[in-house]
Structures are given as structure tokens and as C-alpha cells.
């Protein structure tokens, strides 16, 4: 009940916070299937909210166990399908509780529900899929050990933000075709390490298809400049906020691929051209970001006036949980420690 209530409330808030929410591939989510949701983790806060609100099936989540020590938060966490997982720093007495957590996670899948795991293990705001940790494969294989005839699927999810910490921006999420866990179980039964590695390698390739991936982080600034120019070529209407098109994701993924394929000389030349363009624009008092600004018109002015109150509501409802989350991470969470335990 509380999960459903929050889903409606947060969904409205997200539609006010984002200019566009592109989600594709939801046809892969099945009511009659046990499914592990394997996602990248570039933001740390918004991904589970987006998936919980816009996926057609309720999700269960593995979260850091120390959050459950708060007696006020604990009932809310449990009622929103969150399962505690403890770290070494939480102490051996807490670590012993992880066996119950694992059992609960396996039962979620055996009951043909969906369990979300951020497969990179921790969060980092970069446009790159990082190596997957073993937790996702361990959960999959332990579930099949407990129930060998279970038709367990792993859904590769890529979530991409234009600017994850800014208002009125875009998120692009795509769910790929499911990876069948059973296909790897025979190899795992013969050689556990080989089974884990094969599943993780194939799953990585599947998730990467849905992620804007820039292998060389030195190319990130170039990508960000070029993608602003690319976005200025298309007209983006505000309504509707929610979209089931992945056209924008395809364009930006292809741009990232083209940059990665440039020779060193071509890369250097292109960077110099962009640098020159930005300087010329700066002389005219224009920034590159201004290319995506829309000319004010009577119709836009009317929309802005009408939208002021819901925008104010969105700003307030967004700032409160963000401020709470920021305070919690600064006072309770050590960023140096990985959240992954497997």
C-alpha cells in the first residue's frame, strides 16, 4: 500500500523534475518471470526511484544495512521492499544477519518477483560502464541451486543522464533482452569461477549496449560539447514528459562511439575546432549551452506562467528528499567504502 502511494507521488515529482524521461524495453518485464534487474549506477539516488515508478512491476532492492538502524526509517524501508545488506565495517554481529538477507533475496526471485542490483557495486557519475561485481552472478547461481527448475532471467538495464544533478534535464533508460541464467548453470556446476566470469562478461556486453560508454575519460569533455551541438538540432517539446522512444539514446551512443574511433590526430584536431568555436561564441557573449535555449514566445510565456505552481511544487518536493539524502550521506556514509558485499 505504502509502495503504491509513494510510486504515484514520486512519479509526479520526477515528471516535474525532468524535461524528458525516455524509457524503452519495458516489454521485457514479465509478471510470471523471476527477474534480476542488473543496472549501472551513475547517480546513486535517482535510479531506483525512476525504475520503481516507471517499471510495470514492483521492485525489491538491496540497500545498505546501517540505514535500518534508524527506528523511524525501518518500517518505511521494509514497506517499500528494501532488504538490508551489511558491510564489514558494520561489525561481525551485523554480518551474520546477511545470511538472512541472502535467503530473503533468493525467495524474492523464487516467488517470481523482481530484484534490483546495481551490478557495478558502487556509484560513480561517469559516462562509462564499469566492471561488474560478482554479487549479481552469485545471487543468480544461488537461486538456481535452491530451485534448479526456476526460469530465472537477468535484465540488462542502462540508465543515462544528461546532467543528473540539474533540474529540467533528461534521463534515458533502456532495458535490453533478458539473459537466461540457466544457460550458464552447467558451466558453473563444473567450474564455479568460469561460470561466474562467463555470465559477468556476457551481462557486461548486454548492459553496455544500453549505456553511453566513453572508454577514455579524456574524451568526456569533447563528447559533452559535441552532444550539446547535436541536441540543438532537434526540437524538444515539453509535453509529454514520459517517452517510449530511444532515438535520443541511439544518437548519443553513436556519437560516443564515433569519438572513440577517432585517431589521435583526428581527436586533437576536433578538440581544437570545438575550442575555437567556443572562443568565438564567447567573444559574442554566447555560451555553448545557449544553443539549447529556446527563443521566448507568447506561447512559451503562457506555459511558463501556467507551469509556475506545479514547478514550484516539484522544486519543493524534490529538494526535501535530496536535502535529506545529502545530509545522510555526509553524516552517515563513508564514500571510500564500496557498497558491494559479494
C-alpha positions as CSV (number, residue, x, y, z in Angstrom):
1,X,0.0,0.0,0.0
2,X,2.7,2.5,1.0
3,X,4.8,1.4,-2.0
4,X,1.9,2.2,-4.3
5,X,1.2,5.5,-2.7
6,X,4.9,6.6,-3.0
7,X,5.0,5.4,-6.5
8,X,2.2,7.8,-7.6
9,X,3.7,10.7,-5.6
10,X,7.3,10.3,-6.7
11,X,6.3,9.6,-10.3
12,X,4.6,13.1,-10.4
13,X,7.7,14.7,-8.8
14,X,10.0,13.0,-11.3
15,X,7.9,14.3,-14.2
16,X,8.2,17.8,-12.9
17,X,12.0,17.5,-12.2
18,X,12.9,16.0,-15.6
19,X,12.3,17.6,-19.0
20,X,12.2,14.2,-20.6
21,X,12.1,10.7,-19.3
22,X,12.8,8.1,-22.1
23,X,12.2,4.5,-21.0
24,X,12.2,1.7,-23.5
25,X,12.3,-2.1,-23.3
26,X,9.6,-2.5,-20.6
27,X,8.1,-5.3,-22.7
28,X,10.9,-7.5,-21.3
29,X,9.5,-7.2,-17.8
30,X,7.1,-10.1,-17.2
31,X,4.7,-10.8,-14.4
32,X,5.2,-14.5,-14.5
33,X,9.0,-14.4,-14.5
34,X,11.7,-14.3,-11.8
35,X,13.9,-11.5,-12.9
36,X,17.1,-9.9,-11.7
37,X,17.4,-6.3,-12.8
38,X,21.1,-5.6,-13.4
39,X,21.8,-1.8,-13.8
40,X,24.7,0.6,-14.0
41,X,24.8,3.2,-11.2
42,X,25.8,6.7,-12.3
43,X,23.7,8.7,-9.8
44,X,23.3,6.9,-6.5
45,X,19.8,8.3,-5.7
46,X,17.5,8.7,-8.7
47,X,18.0,5.4,-10.5
48,X,15.9,3.2,-8.1
49,X,13.2,5.9,-7.9
50,X,12.9,6.1,-11.7
51,X,12.8,2.3,-12.0
52,X,10.3,1.8,-9.2
53,X,8.0,4.5,-10.6
54,X,8.0,3.6,-14.3
55,X,8.6,-0.1,-14.4
56,X,5.3,-2.1,-14.7
57,X,6.2,-4.5,-11.9
58,X,7.1,-3.7,-8.2
59,X,10.8,-4.0,-7.4
60,X,12.7,-5.2,-4.4
61,X,16.0,-3.6,-3.5
62,X,19.2,-4.5,-1.7
63,X,20.3,-1.5,0.4
64,X,23.0,-0.7,3.0
65,X,22.0,-2.3,6.3
66,X,23.1,0.6,8.5
67,X,20.1,2.6,7.3
68,X,17.8,0.1,9.0
69,X,19.3,1.0,12.4
70,X,17.1,4.1,12.3
71,X,13.9,3.0,14.1
72,X,11.9,5.8,12.3
73,X,13.0,4.8,8.8
74,X,13.0,1.0,9.3
75,X,9.2,0.5,8.8
76,X,9.2,2.7,5.7
77,X,12.1,0.8,4.2
78,X,10.5,-2.6,4.8
79,X,7.2,-1.4,3.4
80,X,9.0,-0.3,0.2
81,X,10.5,-3.7,-0.5
82,X,14.0,-2.8,0.7
83,X,16.3,-5.6,2.0
84,X,19.3,-4.8,4.3
85,X,22.8,-5.9,3.4
86,X,25.6,-5.3,5.9
87,X,29.3,-4.4,5.4
88,X,32.4,-5.4,7.2
89,X,32.6,-2.1,8.9
90,X,29.1,-2.7,10.4
91,X,30.6,-5.4,12.6
92,X,30.6,-9.2,12.7
93,X,27.3,-9.3,14.6
94,X,25.7,-7.5,11.7
95,X,27.5,-9.5,9.1
96,X,25.9,-12.7,10.5
97,X,22.5,-11.2,9.5
98,X,23.5,-11.3,5.8
99,X,22.6,-15.0,5.6
100,X,19.0,-14.0,6.3
101,X,19.3,-11.2,3.7
102,X,20.5,-13.7,1.1
103,X,17.7,-16.1,1.9
104,X,15.2,-13.3,1.6
105,X,16.7,-12.2,-1.8
106,X,16.6,-15.7,-3.2
107,X,13.0,-16.0,-2.0
108,X,12.0,-12.8,-3.8
109,X,13.2,-14.5,-7.1
110,X,11.7,-17.9,-6.3
111,X,8.4,-16.1,-5.8
112,X,8.8,-14.7,-9.3
113,X,9.3,-11.1,-8.2
114,X,12.0,-8.7,-9.5
115,X,15.1,-7.8,-7.5
116,X,17.2,-4.8,-8.5
117,X,21.0,-4.9,-8.1
118,X,23.4,-2.2,-9.2
119,X,25.9,-4.5,-10.8
120,X,28.9,-2.2,-10.7
121,X,28.9,-2.4,-6.9
122,X,29.0,1.3,-6.1
123,X,28.1,4.7,-7.7
124,X,30.2,7.0,-9.9
125,X,28.9,9.8,-12.1
126,X,30.8,9.0,-15.3
127,X,29.6,8.1,-18.8
128,X,31.1,4.6,-18.8
129,X,30.1,1.2,-17.7
130,X,32.5,0.0,-15.1
131,X,33.4,-3.7,-14.4
132,X,30.6,-5.8,-12.9
133,X,31.0,-7.3,-9.4
134,X,30.3,-10.9,-8.6
135,X,27.3,-10.2,-6.5
136,X,24.9,-10.4,-9.4
137,X,26.1,-13.8,-10.6
138,X,26.2,-15.2,-7.0
139,X,22.6,-14.3,-6.5
140,X,21.7,-15.9,-9.8
141,X,23.5,-19.1,-9.2
142,X,22.5,-19.4,-5.6
143,X,18.9,-19.0,-6.6
144,X,19.2,-21.8,-9.2
145,X,21.0,-24.0,-6.7
146,X,18.0,-23.6,-4.4
147,X,15.4,-24.0,-7.2
148,X,17.1,-25.6,-10.3
149,X,13.9,-25.5,-12.5
150,X,13.3,-21.8,-12.0
151,X,13.2,-19.8,-15.3
152,X,15.5,-17.0,-14.0
153,X,16.2,-14.1,-16.2
154,X,18.6,-11.2,-15.8
155,X,17.5,-7.9,-17.4
156,X,20.4,-5.7,-18.5
157,X,19.5,-2.1,-17.8
158,X,21.4,1.0,-18.9
159,X,20.4,4.4,-17.4
160,X,21.9,7.6,-18.8
161,X,21.5,11.2,-17.5
162,X,22.3,14.3,-19.5
163,X,23.1,16.1,-16.2
164,X,21.9,14.0,-13.2
165,X,22.0,16.8,-10.6
166,X,20.3,19.5,-12.6
167,X,16.6,20.4,-13.0
168,X,14.8,20.3,-16.3
169,X,17.2,17.8,-17.9
170,X,16.8,14.3,-19.5
171,X,17.1,10.7,-18.4
172,X,17.3,7.8,-20.9
173,X,16.8,4.3,-19.7
174,X,16.7,1.2,-21.8
175,X,16.1,-2.4,-20.8
176,X,17.8,-5.0,-23.1
177,X,16.7,-8.5,-24.0
178,X,16.9,-10.9,-21.0
179,X,20.0,-13.0,-20.3
180,X,18.9,-16.6,-19.3
181,X,20.7,-17.6,-16.1
182,X,20.2,-21.3,-16.9
183,X,22.4,-21.1,-19.9
184,X,25.4,-20.6,-17.6
185,X,24.5,-23.0,-14.8
186,X,26.0,-26.1,-16.3
187,X,29.4,-24.4,-16.7
188,X,29.1,-23.0,-13.1
189,X,28.4,-26.6,-11.9
190,X,31.6,-27.8,-13.5
191,X,33.8,-24.8,-12.7
192,X,32.4,-22.0,-10.5
193,X,34.9,-19.4,-11.4
194,X,34.4,-20.0,-15.2
195,X,30.6,-19.9,-14.7
196,X,30.8,-16.5,-12.9
197,X,33.2,-15.0,-15.4
198,X,31.2,-16.1,-18.5
199,X,28.0,-14.8,-17.1
200,X,29.5,-11.5,-16.0
201,X,31.3,-11.0,-19.4
202,X,28.1,-11.6,-21.4
203,X,26.0,-9.5,-19.0
204,X,28.5,-6.6,-19.2
205,X,28.2,-6.7,-23.0
206,X,24.4,-6.6,-22.8
207,X,24.3,-3.7,-20.3
208,X,26.9,-1.8,-22.4
209,X,24.5,-1.8,-25.4
210,X,22.2,0.4,-23.3
211,X,24.8,2.8,-21.8
212,X,26.6,5.8,-23.3
213,X,30.1,4.5,-22.9
214,X,33.2,6.6,-23.3
215,X,36.2,4.3,-22.6
216,X,38.8,7.1,-22.5
217,X,37.6,9.6,-19.9
218,X,39.8,12.2,-21.5
219,X,37.2,12.3,-24.3
220,X,34.3,13.1,-21.9
221,X,34.6,16.9,-22.3
222,X,34.7,16.6,-26.1
223,X,31.6,14.4,-26.0
224,X,29.7,16.9,-23.7
225,X,30.5,19.8,-26.1
226,X,29.5,17.9,-29.2
227,X,26.4,16.5,-27.8
228,X,25.2,20.0,-26.9
229,X,25.5,20.9,-30.6
230,X,23.8,17.7,-31.6
231,X,20.9,18.3,-29.2
232,X,20.4,21.8,-30.6
233,X,19.5,20.3,-34.0
234,X,16.3,18.7,-32.7
235,X,13.2,20.4,-31.4
236,X,12.2,19.0,-28.0
237,X,8.6,19.7,-27.0
238,X,7.9,19.7,-23.2
239,X,4.7,17.6,-23.1
240,X,4.6,14.7,-22.8
241,X,7.5,14.3,-20.3
242,X,7.4,10.5,-20.5
243,X,8.5,8.9,-23.8
244,X,9.0,5.4,-25.1
245,X,11.4,6.4,-27.8
246,X,15.1,5.6,-27.7
247,X,16.0,7.8,-30.7
248,X,18.0,10.3,-28.5
249,X,19.9,7.5,-26.8
250,X,20.9,6.0,-30.1
251,X,22.1,9.3,-31.4
252,X,24.2,10.0,-28.3
253,X,25.6,6.4,-28.1
254,X,26.6,6.7,-31.8
255,X,28.3,10.0,-31.1
256,X,30.3,8.5,-28.2
257,X,31.3,5.5,-30.5
258,X,32.5,7.9,-33.3
259,X,34.6,9.8,-30.8
260,X,36.2,6.7,-29.5
261,X,37.1,5.6,-33.1
262,X,39.0,8.8,-33.9
263,X,42.7,8.6,-34.4
264,X,44.9,10.7,-32.1
265,X,45.4,13.3,-34.8
266,X,41.7,13.5,-35.6
267,X,40.8,13.7,-31.9
268,X,43.3,16.6,-31.4
269,X,42.0,18.4,-34.4
270,X,38.4,18.1,-33.4
271,X,39.1,19.3,-29.9
272,X,40.9,22.4,-31.4
273,X,37.9,23.1,-33.6
274,X,35.5,23.0,-30.7
275,X,37.8,25.1,-28.6
276,X,38.0,27.7,-31.4
277,X,34.2,27.7,-31.8
278,X,33.6,28.2,-28.1
279,X,36.1,31.2,-28.0
280,X,34.3,32.8,-31.0
281,X,31.0,32.4,-29.3
282,X,32.4,33.8,-26.0
283,X,33.5,36.9,-27.9
284,X,29.9,37.4,-28.9
285,X,28.7,36.8,-25.4
286,X,27.3,33.4,-26.1
287,X,28.0,30.1,-24.3
288,X,27.7,26.7,-25.9
289,X,24.8,25.8,-23.6
290,X,22.9,28.7,-25.1
291,X,22.4,26.7,-28.3
292,X,19.7,24.6,-26.5
293,X,17.9,27.6,-25.1
294,X,14.5,28.3,-26.8
295,X,13.5,31.7,-28.0
296,X,10.9,33.3,-25.8
297,X,7.5,33.5,-27.4
298,X,3.9,34.3,-26.3
299,X,3.1,30.6,-26.2
300,X,6.2,29.7,-24.1
301,X,5.5,32.6,-21.8
302,X,1.9,31.4,-21.2
303,X,3.3,27.9,-20.5
304,X,5.8,29.3,-18.0
305,X,3.1,31.2,-16.2
306,X,0.7,28.3,-16.1
307,X,3.5,25.9,-15.1
308,X,4.9,28.1,-12.3
309,X,2.9,26.5,-9.4
310,X,3.5,22.8,-10.4
311,X,7.1,23.7,-11.0
312,X,7.3,25.2,-7.5
313,X,5.7,22.1,-6.1
314,X,8.3,20.0,-8.0
315,X,11.2,22.1,-6.7
316,X,9.9,21.7,-3.1
317,X,9.1,18.0,-3.2
318,X,12.4,17.3,-4.9
319,X,14.6,19.5,-2.6
320,X,13.3,17.9,0.6
321,X,14.3,14.3,-0.1
322,X,17.5,15.4,-1.9
323,X,18.5,17.5,1.1
324,X,17.7,14.6,3.4
325,X,19.7,12.2,1.3
326,X,22.6,14.7,1.1
327,X,22.7,15.1,4.9
328,X,22.5,11.4,5.4
329,X,25.4,10.6,3.0
330,X,27.6,13.3,4.5
331,X,27.0,12.3,8.1
332,X,26.4,8.5,7.9
333,X,28.1,7.2,4.7
334,X,31.8,6.8,4.0
335,X,32.2,7.3,0.3
336,X,35.5,5.5,0.3
337,X,33.8,2.2,1.0
338,X,32.1,0.2,-1.7
339,X,28.5,-0.7,-1.0
340,X,29.1,-4.1,-2.6
341,X,29.5,-7.1,-0.3
342,X,29.7,-10.1,-2.6
